[in-house]
């Protein structure tokens, strides 16, 4: 299933939930759709903030979608966190597919949840002095919450961690476990800390079974700069095209790939642009991690 189809479905569902409008797709394309209800027609254009233009990665993603489709009967979207790699080789791929199947089986209509993929962090003690943990990877934004709770100097490799569960309880338990492990770690030794990487799985409507939404890990590097550059280009290209559509409303839906939608950079980028760049658009919305965030919408 194309990522654009997933974005259209989530955007229309968001319109129903927030505006009470029940629009149905009349004409779908590879990059959007035209939807209508009793009050008019809405043109929707979907653009990725970071394009997935790596042929080898796209082929691997298509293969994974086929493998998941053969196992998961319900229509789902799997949202890869930025910087994560697709599973490769056996038994990793089979184990991965089994985790997805188990998580998807428990989802009701339109529900989303996380897939708890087992990973480990590496904690190394380098000195008895100091009260600091130097963090690389997914826990880096949270280093201040536990670094002064330790005695000594440590390096924490959390590069295998790309997305935390949305519950703050999980993060607190993980940080408590890291602090506790420092109490018995000797200088030069490395401790392996077991935890999970939370990839989002979401139940969809329709008949096409599986969509994997993501980008190659290398494309997630310097993503903030790439988003600012690409979003200006997208607005310059999409806004005139949408304004020419023979509909009474127009929506630009941006596909983003972030660990959490709270960490998105599109909102900040939009604030720096001249509003005439997106004049004539009724909606500019971001879809990421299975959620919709409006950047521009009618009052």
N, C-alpha and C positions, 0 to 999 in steps of 0.2 A: 504494500500500500504506500503511495507517495506521502512524504511528509506534509505536502501542501493540503492533502485531503484531511489529514489529522487536524491541521491548523484551522481549516474551514469549519470542521465539525465543532471544535472547542470554542471557536469564536461565536458561532451561531448559538451554541448552548449558553455561552456567557450572555449574549443578547437576550435570550429567553429569561435567564435567571435575574438579570439586572434591569432589563427594560420591559419585560413582559411581551416581547415580540417573538412570535413563532414563525420563523422564516423557513422555507423549504428550498432546497437547491433545484434550480431549473436547468442550469447549464454548467457543467463542471469542465475545467481544463487542467492541464498539467501544472498551472501556476495560480489557480484560484477558482472562482465560481461566480455565478449570478444567482442570487437567492431572492425570493419574493414572498410577500404576504398580502393581505387585503389593502394595505396602505401604500404599497409601492414596491420597487425593485432596488436591490442593493448589489453593487459590483464589488467583488472582493479580490484583491491581488495579494498573493503571499510571496514574500521575499526573505531568503535566509540572510541573517546578519553576517554569517561566516559561511561562504560557499563550500560544499563538499566536492571538490574537483579532483580528488586523488583516485584514478581509475582502479588501482589495486584495492584500495580500501573500500570503494563502492562495490566491487565484486565480492569482497569478503562479507560486506553487510547484506548484500542480496542473498548470498548463500546462507547466512545466519537466519534471515527472515524465512527462507524456505524450510530450514531445519526446525525453526520454532513453529511454523505453520503446520508442520506434520505432527506436532506434539500438543500444541495448545489449540483447543477447538474454538474458544471464544475470540472475538476480535479485540486485539489489544495494541497499545503503543508502549514501547519500551524506550525510556528516555535515558540515554547515556550521559553521565556527568562529563563536563569538559575535562579533557586531559586523560580520560580513561581509554584503554585499548579494548578492541573486540577480543573475545576469547579465541585462542588459537591452539590447535593440536588436541590430542586426547591424553588423559581423560578430562582435561579442562573444559572442552566444549560441551561434552555430554553432561558434566556436573553443572555447568552454567545453565543449560537448557532445563535441567531438572529443577533447579532453583526457581526459574521463571515459571515453569508449569505449576509448581506448588503455590506460588504467590498468586498467579492468575486465577487458579481454581477457586480461591476464597473471595474473589472480588464480585460485588454485586454490580448492577447496571450503573455505569458512569463513575464507579468508584476508582480511586487511585491509592496506591500504597507503595511501600518500598520492598525491594527484594534484598534480603540480608545475605550478601555474598561474603564468605569468610576471607579475611585478610589478616596480616600481622604487621605490627609496627616494630621498629628496632630502636632500643634505648641503650646508649653507651655512656658510661661514666668516664670523664676525662680528668677530674680533679676533686679533692675533698673540699677545697676552698670555694667560696662563692655561693650564691643562691640563684642559679640561672639554668634554664633549659633552652638551648638553641634548637628551633624547630624548622624542618623543611617539610613541605607537602601540605596535606589537607588540614592539619591542626595548626598551621602557622597563624591564622587569624585569631586563634584562641590562646596563644602562648601566655598572654598577660594574666590569664585566669588561674595559672598554676605554677608559673616559673618561680615565684618567691616563696612557694610552699615547700620547696625542696632544700636539702642541705648538700651542697656540692655543685659541680658543673657537669652538665649532661648535654648530649646531642641526641635529638629524637628524629628519626627518619619515618615520616608518615606519608611518603610519596605514593604508597599504595591506597591511601584514603582519598577519595575524590568527592564523596557526598556523605554527610551525616544524616541520620534519621531526623525528622522534623521535631521530635520530642527532645526537649532540653535535658530530660532525665538521663537519656543515653549518654550525652556529652559529659554530664556531671559524673556519672559512674565511670566513664572512661578516664577522665582526668584524675579522679580519686584513685583509680587502679594504677595509673602511671606514677603518681606521687608515692603510693604505698610501695611500689616496686623499687623506687630509688633508695629506700631505707635499707635494703639488703644487697645492693649492687656494689661490687668492688671496682676499683679503678682499673680501666682497660677492658673490663668485661662488657658483654652485650646481652641484653635481655630481650626476648621475643614476647611481644604483647599481642594476644589474640583479640580481634575485634571484627567488625563488619564494614563493608562498603555498601551504601544504600542506593541502589539504582531504582528509579521509579518505574512502576508498571501501572498501566491505566486501562480500564475497560472502555471499549468504544462501541458505537453502533455500527450498522452496516454489515456487509457480508465478507469483505476482505479481511483475513484473519490477523495479520501481524504487520506492524510498522516499527522499524527501529530508527529512532531519531537521534542523530549524533554527528560528530565531526571527527576526523582523524586527530589523534593526540597532539601531533605536531602543530596542527592548525589552531590549537588553544593557546599557544604561546603568544605573548603580547596581544592578548585578545582585546584589551581595552582600547589600544591604539587602532587596531583593525576595525573595531565596531564604529569608532568615531569617523574613520575615513570612509567605511563602506556605507554607513547610514546616510551620510550626506549625498553620496552617489545614488543610493536607492531612492531617496526622496526626489532628487532631481529627475530621475528616470520614470518613477512610478506615478508621481502626482500628475504630470501632464497626460499620461496615458489614461489614468482613471477619470480625469476631468472630461475627457472626450467620450467616455462611455455613455450611452443613452439610458441612464438610470437616474433616479432621483436621489440616491445616496451612494456614497463611495467609501470603501474601507481598505486601508493598507494594513496587512497583518504581517508582523515581523517574527521570524522564527529565530529564537536565540538558544544558546546552549550554555547554561550556567550551573554551578553546583546547587544553587538555590535561587529562586527568582528574586529574593531580597538582595542578591549580589549583582543584579543586572546593571549594565552601564548605559543602556539606551536612553533612560530618562535624563541622565546628566548630559549626554551628548545632544539631545533635543533642545535643551535649554540654551545651548550656545548657537543655535541656528536662527537665521532670519525667518520669521513666521510665514513670509510669502513663499518659502520653499515648499511648504505643505498646505498652502491655501487651497480651498475647495475640497479637502478631504474631511468627511464627517467623523471618521474614526481612524486613529493610528493605534494599534494594539500590539503588545508583545506577547508571544506564546513561548513559554519555556518551562521545562520540568512538569508539563501537563497542566499548567495554570495559565490564565490570561490576565494581563495587566494593561489597562487602558493608559495610553500616553496622551492622546487627544480624543475627546468625545463631546457630543453635543450636550448643552446644559439640560 
